[in-house]
Amino acid sequence: MSEIVLYNTRTRKKEVFVPIEPGKVGMYTCGPTVYGPSHIGNLRSQLVPDLLKRFLRSEGYEVTHVVNITDVGHLVSDADEGEDKMELAAQKTGQTAEEIAEKYTKLWQEDRARLNCQPLEQNPKATDHIPEQIELAKALEEKGFLYRLDDGIYFDITRFSRYADLARLDLEGQGAVHRIAEVEGKRHPADFGIWKFAPEGVKRLQEWDSPWGRGFPGWHLECSAMSSKYLGLHFDIHTGGIDLATVHHTNELAQSECGFDVNPWVNYWVHNEFLDFGGEKMSKSKGNVKSLDDLVERGYDPLAFRYFILQAHYRQQQAFNAEAMDAAATGYRRLVKAVVAVRDVVGEGDAEVQAPYREKFRAALADDLNAPKAMAVVWDVARSDSLADLDRRDLLLAFDEVLGLDLANAKLEEETAESDPRIDALLAERDEARKNKDFATADRIRDELAAEGITIIDSPEGSRWSRK
Ligand SMILES: [Zn+2]
């Protein structure tokens, strides 16, 4: 195992990865709150750890990856305020919280599968771990970190000297104050709920008995309780979207380091950046793209979205729009084509010829998971005039074990030889609109054709279409 470097949010440095137990890695990722379909921006936060996991496995590590399911209402925003998402969805649809949770847990698991994410070792639900959460809260209470207000039990952040470390918070400044809704009696604005009481006279769908009274856990508590149950009190890697660092991860860390008496609780904090939608709608006629289903409806292969994500470094904001997604779909199709051309050749490749390419690919990912650089190596191989088909086959399929684009099985879309004057004319109109940067018209035509089961394939040579 050669050296792997990861950027650690807590230290703000790239650090050499050293596992707690040689050869093994424990990794925790914050999962979805299951009250609706996952946003594709949040799916980036699943694809990044999946790439990391695949890479670590290719390096010989045994990886245990845990992702939780938040199926008990936490509050609407990450900042501990607003209404309860699960309860709200239940009110709106007339379903029980359990029914809603089950539906969207399944959808999220399907999204992961369609994106070719590797199966999780554990995928625990918050509602299955209420006793564990109460245990941790009891430990915190015994150590004097908690205090009681009318509406719940709170964590006193001033008792924990490292509270601001992870997100470099300015606890005295305005930033900490305006972020969190004011609750009367809180000792510090950033103090957060560990256990909330069910409001008097209101029957919540989800509530449990506890030593402090009937109610429900604060959102942050579940991740501390479940990660420790499945990975131990001290584990290697915690991942999540960068938006979680300032409140959710900061609070997870505080509860865990105080409750479990560990420092550090997690060795490496790996945070991915946002998808940047730039205010631009993917399609004027059909509203914004939010979920993977929205993309599929528009004729994109889910793996083209995976390909798209691989084109940016995980710590960079990535612009998501129709042009970028079209370019990714074209790139993915070309790569599949390149692999299909060599996939079935028979014979053995030349390990010596392949070695420098393998090393370059590996080095890119070992340097804080530089996927764009790794993709450049993939394209060097796919386009190489000097490599034999056998070596191209070996290399591309080996790289794909890490990239997860399913190149070993991917099929080329039927490239239609059909011609249909009406569709050809619409395509020409769309090409013209794109040339004039009239993306509203271009999107409208794409959507119209998608509704008929026709996929448009864009390339520098122009657009083609195929029927599903
Ligand atoms: Zn979490």
Residues whose N, C-alpha, C, O or C-beta is under 5 A from the ligand:
A	BS01	ZN	C30 C223
